[in-house]
Amino acid sequence: MTGSTRQGQDPNHHPRPNAAQEPNAAQDGAQEGDGAGPSAPVRDGRRGRRRDAGLDRALLEAALAVLAERGYGALTTAAVAARAGVSTATLYRRWRSKEDLVVGAVLAHAPDLAPRTDTGTLEGDLRALLRDKAATLTGPGGRLLRALTGEAAHNAVLAEALTTAFVLPVGRRVAEVVDRAAARGEIPPVEQPDLVGDLVIGPMVSRFFLRPFPPGGPDGPGGPDGPNGPEPPCAEETADRFLPFLLRALGARAVPPGEAQARDAAG
């Protein structure tokens, strides 16, 4: 009897796994494709639809846009879903709450500040680091920081996410840079490289976030009416202006541009 029942059983009548059993699969195929267009996920043959990375990115970009426009307090999951062109059910299948969504956006826009190739000098290493940090603060990561810094003061989850994504990577890179410089004999050993990381972050945040008009002027892309913050060349210039002060703080001498060019030309 049991065998005949299995042979005649209609596979379409099998109970569907619940959400706890299937956390990454869509619960409703029609909803999962809302707004996804040609990039809608394909069936994997076992667990329904795969999670669509393109749709994830669209939701995170929508969250960034809404944050920049309204701030964290006024951000709603409904507004983010509408901006991305999907249902709120689609969003909640990926992030359980507004806070989870925003943390996801923070981690997605964490800058790439991994240790780079050794330039051979402390000056070259610090110049690259400062320029990278300036690019971060004037890009999507900077818009996130602007929108969330105040909220993070009384939201431990957001504070931890911002620290993990934007502060700790600078500290790790600074530690690599100063250790190499000390090994080359350019500077004395640095006992607290995390403080050097603060010397990189603090002045740039002040320059790009707290001044009435960021570099670029009030009428350009870097002004209050501009869409993108300071232009990249202007951000790079600002980073270079901080370099001599940081070198002096570490006990190193900034090489004048003419001397640096002559040295490079000599090989």
C-alpha positions as CSV (number, residue, x, y, z in Angstrom):
1,M,0.0,0.0,0.0
2,T,2.8,2.3,0.9
3,G,4.6,1.6,-2.3
4,S,1.6,2.2,-4.5
5,T,1.0,5.5,-2.8
6,R,4.5,6.7,-3.5
7,Q,4.2,5.6,-7.2
8,G,0.9,7.5,-7.7
9,Q,1.9,10.5,-5.7
10,D,1.8,13.8,-7.6
11,P,5.1,15.6,-7.0
12,N,3.3,19.0,-7.3
13,H,1.4,18.2,-4.1
14,H,4.6,17.9,-2.0
15,P,4.5,20.5,0.9
16,R,6.8,23.5,0.2
17,P,9.7,24.1,2.6
18,N,9.1,27.0,5.0
19,A,11.2,30.1,5.2
20,A,13.3,28.8,8.0
21,Q,14.3,25.8,6.0
22,E,15.0,27.8,2.9
23,P,16.5,31.2,3.9
24,N,18.0,32.1,0.6
25,A,15.3,30.9,-1.7
26,A,12.4,33.0,-2.9
27,Q,9.0,32.2,-1.2
28,D,7.1,33.6,-4.1
29,G,8.6,33.3,-7.6
30,A,6.5,36.2,-9.0
31,Q,7.5,38.5,-6.2
32,E,11.2,37.6,-6.4
33,G,11.3,38.8,-10.0
34,D,9.6,42.1,-9.2
35,G,11.6,44.8,-10.9
36,A,14.5,42.5,-11.7
37,G,13.7,42.4,-15.4
38,P,16.2,40.3,-17.5
39,S,18.4,39.8,-14.5
40,A,15.8,37.7,-12.5
41,P,17.4,34.7,-10.9
42,V,17.2,31.3,-12.5
43,R,15.9,28.1,-11.0
44,D,18.6,25.8,-9.6
45,G,16.4,22.7,-9.9
46,R,16.4,21.9,-6.2
47,R,15.5,24.8,-4.0
48,G,13.4,27.2,-6.2
49,R,15.2,30.4,-7.2
50,R,18.7,31.4,-6.4
51,R,19.2,34.8,-4.7
52,D,19.9,37.4,-7.3
53,A,23.1,39.3,-6.7
54,G,22.0,42.0,-9.2
55,L,18.8,42.6,-7.2
56,D,20.8,42.7,-4.0
57,R,23.0,45.5,-5.5
58,A,20.0,47.4,-6.7
59,L,18.5,47.4,-3.2
60,L,21.7,48.4,-1.6
61,E,22.1,51.3,-4.0
62,A,18.5,52.3,-3.4
63,A,19.2,52.3,0.3
64,L,22.2,54.5,-0.2
65,A,20.2,57.0,-2.3
66,V,17.4,57.2,0.2
67,L,19.8,57.6,3.1
68,A,21.6,60.5,1.2
69,E,18.2,62.2,0.6
70,R,16.4,61.6,3.9
71,G,18.8,60.4,6.5
72,Y,18.6,57.3,8.6
73,G,15.6,58.5,10.7
74,A,13.4,59.0,7.7
75,L,14.5,55.9,5.8
76,T,11.9,53.2,5.4
77,T,12.1,49.8,3.8
78,A,9.0,50.7,1.7
79,A,10.9,53.7,0.2
80,V,13.9,51.6,-0.5
81,A,11.9,48.9,-2.2
82,A,10.0,51.4,-4.3
83,R,13.3,53.1,-5.4
84,A,14.6,49.7,-6.4
85,G,11.3,48.8,-8.2
86,V,10.6,45.7,-6.0
87,S,8.1,44.6,-3.4
88,T,8.8,45.0,0.3
89,A,8.5,41.2,0.6
90,T,11.5,40.9,-1.8
91,L,13.5,43.2,0.4
92,Y,12.6,41.4,3.7
93,R,13.7,38.1,2.2
94,R,17.2,39.5,2.2
95,W,17.3,41.8,5.2
96,R,15.1,41.4,8.3
97,S,14.9,45.1,9.2
98,K,15.9,48.6,8.2
99,E,19.0,48.3,10.4
100,D,20.1,45.1,8.7
101,L,19.7,46.7,5.3
102,V,21.8,49.7,6.3
103,V,24.5,47.6,7.8
104,G,24.5,45.6,4.5
105,A,24.9,48.9,2.6
106,V,27.8,49.9,4.8
107,L,29.7,46.6,4.3
108,A,29.0,46.7,0.6
109,H,30.7,50.1,0.3
110,A,33.6,49.4,2.6
111,P,36.7,50.8,0.9
112,D,39.5,48.6,-0.4
113,L,42.3,49.7,1.8
114,A,44.3,46.4,1.9
115,P,48.0,46.8,2.0
116,R,49.4,47.8,-1.4
117,T,52.7,47.2,-3.1
118,D,55.6,48.7,-1.2
119,T,56.5,52.0,-2.9
120,G,59.9,51.9,-1.3
121,T,59.4,55.1,0.8
122,L,57.2,56.2,3.6
123,E,56.2,59.2,1.6
124,G,55.0,57.1,-1.3
125,D,53.1,54.7,0.9
126,L,51.4,57.6,2.8
127,R,50.5,59.4,-0.3
128,A,48.8,56.4,-1.7
129,L,46.9,55.8,1.6
130,L,45.8,59.5,1.9
131,R,44.6,59.5,-1.7
132,D,42.7,56.3,-1.2
133,K,41.0,57.7,1.9
134,A,40.1,60.9,0.1
135,A,38.6,58.9,-2.7
136,T,36.5,56.9,-0.2
137,L,35.2,60.0,1.6
138,T,34.2,61.7,-1.6
139,G,32.5,58.6,-3.0
140,P,29.5,56.4,-2.0
141,G,31.3,55.4,1.2
142,G,31.5,59.1,2.2
143,R,27.8,59.6,1.6
144,L,27.1,56.7,3.9
145,L,29.3,58.1,6.6
146,R,27.6,61.5,6.3
147,A,24.2,59.9,6.7
148,L,25.0,57.6,9.5
149,T,27.7,59.3,11.7
150,G,25.1,61.0,13.9
151,E,22.9,57.9,14.2
152,A,25.9,55.7,15.1
153,A,26.5,57.8,18.2
154,H,23.5,56.0,19.9
155,N,23.2,52.9,17.8
156,A,25.8,50.3,18.7
157,V,25.1,48.1,15.7
158,L,25.7,50.9,13.2
159,A,28.7,52.2,15.1
160,E,30.3,48.7,15.0
161,A,29.6,48.4,11.2
162,L,31.1,51.8,10.5
163,T,34.2,51.0,12.6
164,T,34.6,47.6,10.9
165,A,34.2,49.0,7.4
166,F,35.9,52.4,7.5
167,V,38.1,52.8,10.6
168,L,39.8,49.4,11.2
169,P,41.0,49.1,7.6
170,V,42.9,52.4,7.8
171,G,44.5,51.3,11.1
172,R,45.7,48.0,9.5
173,R,47.1,49.8,6.5
174,V,48.8,52.4,8.6
175,A,50.4,49.7,10.7
176,E,51.9,48.1,7.6
177,V,53.2,51.4,6.3
178,V,54.9,52.6,9.5
179,D,56.4,49.2,10.2
180,R,58.0,49.1,6.8
181,A,59.3,52.7,7.2
182,A,60.8,51.8,10.6
183,A,62.4,48.7,9.2
184,R,64.0,50.9,6.5
185,G,65.3,53.3,9.1
186,E,63.1,56.3,7.8
187,I,61.4,56.8,11.1
188,P,61.7,55.5,14.7
189,P,59.4,52.6,15.6
190,V,55.8,53.8,16.1
191,E,54.4,52.4,19.4
192,Q,50.7,53.3,18.7
193,P,50.1,53.2,14.9
194,D,46.3,53.4,15.6
195,L,46.9,57.0,16.5
196,V,48.5,57.6,13.1
197,G,45.3,56.1,11.7
198,D,43.4,58.8,13.5
199,L,45.7,61.4,12.0
200,V,44.7,60.1,8.6
201,I,40.9,59.9,9.3
202,G,40.2,62.9,11.5
203,P,41.6,65.8,9.4
204,M,40.0,64.4,6.2
205,V,36.6,64.0,7.8
206,S,36.9,67.6,9.1
207,R,37.9,68.8,5.6
208,F,35.4,67.0,3.5
209,F,32.4,66.8,5.9
210,L,32.5,69.7,8.3
211,R,33.5,72.7,6.2
212,P,30.7,74.7,4.7
213,F,31.9,74.2,1.2
214,P,34.1,71.1,0.4
215,P,37.0,71.7,-2.0
216,G,35.7,72.4,-5.4
217,G,33.7,75.5,-4.5
218,P,30.0,76.1,-4.0
219,D,29.0,76.0,-7.7
220,G,30.9,72.9,-8.8
221,P,30.2,69.2,-8.3
222,G,31.8,69.4,-4.9
223,G,29.5,72.2,-3.7
224,P,26.3,71.8,-1.7
225,D,24.2,71.6,-5.0
226,G,26.6,69.2,-6.7
227,P,25.6,65.6,-7.0
228,N,28.8,63.8,-6.3
229,G,30.9,65.6,-3.7
230,P,34.3,67.0,-4.4
231,E,35.7,66.0,-7.8
232,P,38.4,63.2,-7.6
233,P,41.3,65.4,-8.7
234,C,40.4,67.9,-6.1
235,A,40.1,65.2,-3.4
236,E,43.6,64.0,-4.5
237,E,45.0,67.5,-4.2
238,T,43.6,67.8,-0.7
239,A,45.2,64.5,0.3
240,D,48.6,65.6,-1.0
241,R,48.4,68.8,1.1
242,F,48.0,66.7,4.3
243,L,51.1,64.6,3.4
244,P,53.9,66.9,4.7
245,F,52.1,67.4,8.1
246,L,51.7,63.6,8.5
247,L,55.4,63.0,7.6
248,R,56.5,65.6,10.1
249,A,54.3,64.0,12.8
250,L,56.1,60.7,12.2
251,G,59.6,62.3,12.3
252,A,60.2,62.0,8.6
253,R,61.2,64.6,6.0
254,A,58.9,65.4,3.1
255,V,60.9,65.2,-0.1
256,P,60.4,68.4,-2.3
257,P,58.8,67.6,-5.6
258,G,61.9,68.6,-7.6
259,E,64.1,66.3,-5.6
260,A,61.6,63.5,-5.8
261,Q,61.4,63.8,-9.6
262,A,65.3,63.9,-9.9
263,R,65.5,60.8,-7.7
264,D,62.9,58.9,-9.8
265,A,64.7,59.9,-13.0
266,A,68.0,58.6,-11.6
267,G,66.4,55.2,-11.2
